[in-house]
Amino acid sequence: MRSGIRLVGFLFLVAAAFVAGRLLPPSPATIATPGSRPGLDAQRGVETGAGFYPAEVDLGDQFWGTQIPIELTFANRSTGPIVVSRLEASCSCALIEDGIFVGAEVPPGSELIIPALFDVETNPGRKAARVTLTSMTGLEYRATIVANVLGTWSVSPATVDFGRIVLDDPTARASGVLVYESVEDELLEVDVGDADWIETRVVPRGDAVTEILLRVRRECLPAGVSSASLIVRTTSPIKPVAVVYVRAKGVYSLVAEPDHVTLVGSEPQIVIVKDESGAPAQLEECTSDDPRVTVEVLGRGRLRVVNPTGAVTHRLVTLSVHDERGRIQKITVSTF
């Protein structure tokens, strides 16, 4: 409803400008085809001195979601008439009724007033749009509309990388803090979706500041890179949601070479397991979650993996390796 009222107001500006005689409606007698008349280069020279005044309209600080009616002034300070061939904006954030200006003639010493509606949208920071008027001779004149977009809330940082987390180290800890700031909008909830490896706690700190404490649940973090989108919901009617990207890499103390084994038929494969220093690990045991794939500890960090029957398991098999200190490594096996 609000946008409809703004659009009606914008069209009223256009109509009012026509009534005041500030816009010249196109006349068949003044519409020309680019390049169709002799002396085109000379005419382009005559058009020098024309342009938008000012060439940049700075709207200053504006809150996100605001739509601002403005007027652009195209002044013909040249010695000959200028006929509008095209009027366009660089993005949909600048609404211009371009069709009513095509074919309009701007006599020398006259001004063409162009109403526009600038939508600063919802991304904080500098917002800019360019409006280009092209004459029938092909010359282009540009105006820029700029604003510094302010939000009614902020969440920082936008990304959190917990880095490398050793899954079999009971002392491993990974945590982080997000800061939510707003005088106007309340923080409603923090949603981690199906990322059960992230734990959150909301702690109000006063002075319009709320901290979102993050902790990685090591026991739920799988091996490899895990990423998730943290959804922060607010009471803002303009931009109710913030998205924070989080990432962690789960690793084990032991290193298996290779960490994925492909078994073809009943042919065995050898895997070497090393500790963090690169020395062969002192392995205690290795188990398989599928009885069709067996594993034997050979000593000096070596494992013999085999599928005795050669039967295809149709899924990845996981081997769990333990050394004498209770550290773990996971090895995946596929069969063909």
PLY file of the C-alpha trace (Angstrom):
ply
format ascii 1.0
element vertex 336
property float x
property float y
property float z
element edge 335
property int vertex1
property int vertex2
end_header
0.00 0.00 0.00
2.83 2.34 0.95
4.63 1.82 -2.39
1.37 2.48 -4.24
0.98 5.83 -2.48
4.56 6.74 -3.38
4.01 5.82 -7.04
0.83 7.97 -7.16
2.82 10.84 -5.67
5.56 10.35 -8.27
3.05 10.46 -11.14
1.54 13.59 -9.59
4.99 15.21 -9.79
5.20 14.37 -13.48
1.72 15.77 -14.14
2.43 18.90 -12.13
5.60 19.53 -14.09
3.65 19.39 -17.36
0.97 21.72 -16.03
3.64 24.22 -14.96
5.00 24.23 -18.50
8.39 22.90 -17.42
8.26 19.83 -19.63
7.78 20.00 -23.36
5.63 17.15 -24.73
6.94 15.62 -27.93
5.84 17.25 -31.14
5.96 15.45 -34.49
7.67 18.48 -35.97
10.61 18.23 -33.53
11.28 14.46 -33.69
14.31 13.59 -35.79
16.06 10.36 -36.71
19.71 10.07 -35.61
22.03 10.58 -38.55
19.21 11.37 -40.98
19.94 15.05 -41.54
23.04 16.77 -43.01
25.37 18.70 -40.77
25.08 16.17 -37.93
28.63 16.76 -36.70
28.05 20.49 -36.71
24.86 20.01 -34.69
26.75 17.93 -32.14
29.17 20.82 -31.76
26.27 23.17 -31.18
25.07 20.94 -28.30
28.21 21.50 -26.22
27.41 23.25 -22.94
24.20 21.26 -22.39
23.88 18.78 -19.54
22.45 17.97 -16.13
22.87 20.65 -13.49
24.00 19.52 -11.01
25.61 16.44 -12.53
25.43 14.66 -9.15
22.52 14.72 -6.74
23.73 13.71 -3.27
20.88 12.69 -0.96
23.15 12.24 2.04
22.25 9.74 4.78
19.03 7.80 4.16
17.60 4.83 6.06
17.16 1.63 4.07
13.77 1.05 2.48
13.29 4.79 1.84
11.93 6.04 -1.51
12.80 9.66 -2.26
11.13 11.81 -4.94
13.66 14.07 -6.66
13.93 16.29 -9.74
16.77 16.19 -12.26
17.38 19.33 -14.28
18.64 19.05 -17.84
19.69 22.51 -19.04
20.26 23.38 -22.68
22.98 26.04 -22.50
23.96 25.52 -26.11
23.03 27.54 -29.19
20.61 25.07 -30.76
17.63 22.91 -29.80
18.18 19.42 -28.35
15.73 16.60 -29.01
15.56 13.68 -26.57
16.06 10.30 -28.22
16.31 8.13 -25.10
16.19 8.49 -21.32
17.20 5.58 -19.11
18.43 4.72 -15.61
21.25 2.32 -14.81
19.14 0.34 -12.33
15.54 -0.20 -11.28
16.24 1.76 -8.08
15.70 4.98 -10.09
12.14 5.13 -11.44
11.69 7.52 -14.39
8.72 7.87 -16.71
11.09 7.81 -19.67
8.46 7.36 -22.38
6.93 10.82 -21.96
10.27 12.53 -22.65
11.25 10.75 -25.87
10.91 13.24 -28.74
10.74 16.25 -26.43
12.60 19.31 -27.74
14.59 21.51 -25.35
15.14 24.96 -26.92
18.35 26.91 -26.24
18.29 28.49 -22.79
15.53 26.16 -21.57
15.46 23.44 -18.94
13.84 20.02 -18.91
12.72 18.98 -15.43
12.72 15.20 -14.99
10.95 13.83 -11.89
12.40 10.59 -10.51
11.84 8.28 -7.57
15.01 6.93 -5.96
14.76 3.72 -3.91
17.76 3.30 -1.61
16.79 -0.40 -1.09
18.19 -2.42 1.82
21.98 -2.70 1.55
23.91 -0.35 3.85
26.63 1.78 2.34
26.90 3.91 -0.78
24.05 3.53 -3.26
24.30 5.13 -6.69
22.31 5.22 -9.91
23.11 6.89 -13.21
20.54 8.55 -15.46
21.51 8.98 -19.12
19.79 11.29 -21.60
20.68 10.62 -25.24
19.96 13.27 -27.87
18.91 12.62 -31.45
22.49 13.35 -32.52
23.75 10.48 -30.34
25.36 12.58 -27.63
24.88 11.31 -24.07
24.42 13.38 -20.92
24.65 11.79 -17.49
23.47 12.57 -13.99
24.30 10.53 -10.90
22.09 10.04 -7.86
23.88 8.95 -4.68
22.91 8.23 -1.09
24.58 6.79 1.98
22.25 4.01 3.11
21.91 3.53 6.86
20.45 0.41 8.46
18.29 0.30 11.57
20.32 -2.68 12.82
23.68 -4.31 12.21
25.19 -7.76 12.75
28.95 -8.27 12.67
30.98 -10.02 11.51
29.16 -11.27 8.40
31.22 -14.48 8.31
32.78 -16.67 11.01
35.48 -19.22 10.17
36.31 -21.50 13.10
39.21 -22.95 11.16
40.68 -26.39 11.80
39.18 -28.41 14.69
40.76 -31.68 15.82
37.83 -34.02 16.32
39.56 -36.59 18.52
41.11 -34.03 20.86
38.87 -33.66 23.96
40.56 -30.35 24.80
39.77 -28.78 21.41
37.53 -25.73 21.70
36.14 -23.37 19.07
33.95 -20.36 19.81
33.01 -16.97 18.40
30.89 -13.88 19.06
28.43 -12.00 16.85
27.42 -8.47 17.85
23.88 -7.28 17.13
23.28 -3.53 17.48
19.98 -1.69 17.13
18.08 1.05 18.92
14.93 0.45 16.92
14.66 -3.29 16.09
14.59 -6.15 18.56
16.45 -9.42 17.99
13.86 -12.22 17.92
15.84 -15.44 17.45
18.91 -17.10 15.97
18.28 -20.13 13.76
21.07 -22.56 12.85
18.84 -24.78 10.70
20.09 -28.35 10.49
23.66 -27.42 11.48
23.58 -29.26 14.81
27.33 -28.73 15.19
26.72 -25.06 16.08
25.45 -23.99 19.50
24.21 -20.43 20.07
23.33 -18.34 23.11
21.89 -14.81 23.07
23.19 -12.45 25.75
21.88 -8.84 26.03
24.68 -6.44 26.99
22.74 -3.18 27.27
23.15 0.09 25.34
21.31 -1.46 22.34
23.95 -4.22 22.06
23.27 -7.97 22.10
25.95 -10.63 21.79
25.33 -13.95 20.05
27.77 -16.49 21.48
28.76 -19.31 19.14
30.34 -22.64 20.03
31.25 -25.61 17.86
29.95 -28.90 19.20
32.96 -31.02 18.38
31.08 -34.28 18.91
28.61 -33.34 16.15
31.07 -31.89 13.64
31.87 -34.31 10.79
35.29 -34.66 9.21
35.95 -32.29 6.33
34.63 -28.79 5.66
31.22 -27.92 7.09
29.41 -24.66 6.35
26.06 -23.24 7.36
23.95 -20.09 7.16
23.00 -18.60 10.52
19.66 -16.76 10.34
19.21 -13.79 12.69
15.56 -12.70 12.81
14.59 -9.17 13.89
11.44 -7.07 14.25
12.44 -4.80 11.36
9.58 -4.49 8.83
12.01 -3.38 6.12
14.76 -5.99 6.49
13.74 -8.61 9.06
16.55 -11.13 8.50
20.35 -11.14 8.61
22.41 -14.04 7.29
25.80 -14.92 8.81
27.94 -17.57 7.11
29.86 -19.96 9.37
32.48 -22.55 8.48
34.62 -25.16 10.23
36.97 -27.93 9.15
36.94 -31.13 11.17
40.19 -33.12 11.11
41.69 -36.04 13.00
45.08 -36.22 14.72
46.08 -39.19 12.61
46.62 -38.95 8.86
45.70 -41.83 6.55
47.34 -42.19 3.13
45.08 -42.59 1.29
42.02 -41.62 3.33
39.72 -43.12 0.70
40.26 -46.64 -0.61
38.72 -48.16 -3.72
38.51 -51.97 -3.68
38.10 -53.75 -6.99
36.90 -57.32 -6.48
38.86 -59.11 -3.76
42.16 -57.32 -4.43
43.55 -55.89 -1.11
44.85 -52.35 -0.60
47.45 -51.03 1.83
46.85 -47.87 3.88
49.57 -46.12 5.90
48.53 -44.14 9.00
50.87 -41.45 10.42
50.77 -39.23 13.47
51.09 -35.41 13.49
54.91 -35.64 13.23
54.70 -37.75 10.08
55.97 -40.90 11.80
54.09 -44.22 11.45
51.33 -44.37 14.06
51.29 -47.07 16.72
47.89 -48.56 15.88
45.87 -50.51 18.42
42.82 -51.50 16.41
40.77 -50.78 13.29
37.10 -51.62 12.84
34.76 -51.66 9.85
31.09 -50.73 9.89
30.41 -53.38 7.20
31.43 -57.02 7.86
32.03 -57.57 4.13
35.06 -55.28 4.26
37.80 -56.44 6.63
40.90 -54.65 7.86
44.12 -56.02 9.41
46.72 -54.08 11.40
50.15 -55.02 9.98
52.41 -52.86 12.15
54.38 -49.63 11.52
51.14 -47.80 10.80
50.12 -50.12 7.96
46.63 -51.51 7.36
45.55 -54.20 4.93
42.02 -53.56 3.63
40.23 -56.23 1.64
36.81 -57.30 0.42
37.23 -61.12 0.59
34.10 -62.06 -1.34
34.40 -59.28 -3.90
30.74 -58.37 -3.27
29.75 -54.78 -4.07
28.47 -52.99 -0.93
26.60 -50.23 -2.87
27.59 -47.69 -0.20
30.66 -46.15 1.38
32.15 -48.22 4.18
33.81 -46.44 7.11
36.91 -47.78 8.86
37.69 -46.41 12.35
41.39 -46.46 13.27
42.63 -46.03 16.87
46.20 -45.58 18.03
47.67 -46.36 21.48
46.71 -42.84 22.73
43.07 -43.29 21.75
43.27 -40.92 18.79
41.04 -41.64 15.81
41.11 -41.51 12.04
38.31 -42.38 9.63
38.93 -44.07 6.29
36.22 -44.47 3.68
36.05 -47.48 1.35
34.12 -47.95 -1.88
33.81 -51.29 -3.66
33.50 -52.22 -7.33
0 1
1 2
2 3
3 4
4 5
5 6
6 7
7 8
8 9
9 10
10 11
11 12
12 13
13 14
14 15
15 16
16 17
17 18
18 19
19 20
20 21
21 22
22 23
23 24
24 25
25 26
26 27
27 28
28 29
29 30
30 31
31 32
32 33
33 34
34 35
35 36
36 37
37 38
38 39
39 40
40 41
41 42
42 43
43 44
44 45
45 46
46 47
47 48
48 49
49 50
50 51
51 52
52 53
53 54
54 55
55 56
56 57
57 58
58 59
59 60
60 61
61 62
62 63
63 64
64 65
65 66
66 67
67 68
68 69
69 70
70 71
71 72
72 73
73 74
74 75
75 76
76 77
77 78
78 79
79 80
80 81
81 82
82 83
83 84
84 85
85 86
86 87
87 88
88 89
89 90
90 91
91 92
92 93
93 94
94 95
95 96
96 97
97 98
98 99
99 100
100 101
101 102
102 103
103 104
104 105
105 106
106 107
107 108
108 109
109 110
110 111
111 112
112 113
113 114
114 115
115 116
116 117
117 118
118 119
119 120
120 121
121 122
122 123
123 124
124 125
125 126
126 127
127 128
128 129
129 130
130 131
131 132
132 133
133 134
134 135
135 136
136 137
137 138
138 139
139 140
140 141
141 142
142 143
143 144
144 145
145 146
146 147
147 148
148 149
149 150
150 151
151 152
152 153
153 154
154 155
155 156
156 157
157 158
158 159
159 160
160 161
161 162
162 163
163 164
164 165
165 166
166 167
167 168
168 169
169 170
170 171
171 172
172 173
173 174
174 175
175 176
176 177
177 178
178 179
179 180
180 181
181 182
182 183
183 184
184 185
185 186
186 187
187 188
188 189
189 190
190 191
191 192
192 193
193 194
194 195
195 196
196 197
197 198
198 199
199 200
200 201
201 202
202 203
203 204
204 205
205 206
206 207
207 208
208 209
209 210
210 211
211 212
212 213
213 214
214 215
215 216
216 217
217 218
218 219
219 220
220 221
221 222
222 223
223 224
224 225
225 226
226 227
227 228
228 229
229 230
230 231
231 232
232 233
233 234
234 235
235 236
236 237
237 238
238 239
239 240
240 241
241 242
242 243
243 244
244 245
245 246
246 247
247 248
248 249
249 250
250 251
251 252
252 253
253 254
254 255
255 256
256 257
257 258
258 259
259 260
260 261
261 262
262 263
263 264
264 265
265 266
266 267
267 268
268 269
269 270
270 271
271 272
272 273
273 274
274 275
275 276
276 277
277 278
278 279
279 280
280 281
281 282
282 283
283 284
284 285
285 286
286 287
287 288
288 289
289 290
290 291
291 292
292 293
293 294
294 295
295 296
296 297
297 298
298 299
299 300
300 301
301 302
302 303
303 304
304 305
305 306
306 307
307 308
308 309
309 310
310 311
311 312
312 313
313 314
314 315
315 316
316 317
317 318
318 319
319 320
320 321
321 322
322 323
323 324
324 325
325 326
326 327
327 328
328 329
329 330
330 331
331 332
332 333
333 334
334 335
